[in-house]
Amino acid sequence: MRSIIAAALTCIALATTACSYTVGPLEPKPNVALPTKSPAFELELRPTIKDAYEVKSTGNIMGGNVESWRASLKKGFDTGFADGSAANGTVKLRLEVAEFVFVPAAILANGLPRAVRAQLKFRGRWLVGDHEIPVSGTAEAKLAATTRSDIQASVESAIETMYERFAQALFQTLSKQEAQGELTPDKTDVDPKPDARP
């Protein structure tokens, strides 16, 4: 049993073709608590986000291939932001960068990774009426991978963290700015009220 575990960990750690992996398609499920009377949400994936690409080997961590990446990102967005209503306006997320790598989550005595964790670099902006809310950063998966079978779940977790960060930035800004009367979702589908002045 010990040799089997050691072999699995070595496969995670070594950057070899025999140990490469393929990620996708994925089904991330972000934990996004939408406020009452949320607007409808739309996602725009910029051409800079490739549908398939290669994750390069870094240090003692293997590389691999990504496929159906755009569909995976859309799946996560649609799952996390599904309950809004166009009656409350429309908000769009323009996602410009979303690429992950694996980083060590635990190190063995010999210096090789015992486990790895997906880390996703992201950049985008919320479009709210005539306003833009830029958001960028690095989203780290809550789940670590110790075998190839764990890799998909770790990447899904990183996508979930990314969208949770986007949601937090949006709702904090909306709450603050709406209290000041400066920012409201685009309600282009709502006819303006007639002028009530005599």
BELPELIN-V371236 format. One record per helix or strand. SS is the DSSP state (2 for helix, 1 for strand). FROM is the first residue (numbers start at 0). TO is the last residue. If there is no record, write none. Layout:
SS & FROM & TO
SS & FROM & TO
This chain:
2 & 1 & 12
2 & 16 & 18
1 & 20 & 22
1 & 38 & 44
1 & 52 & 54
1 & 57 & 57
1 & 60 & 60
1 & 63 & 65
2 & 68 & 79
1 & 84 & 106
1 & 112 & 127
1 & 130 & 144
2 & 147 & 178
1 & 185 & 185
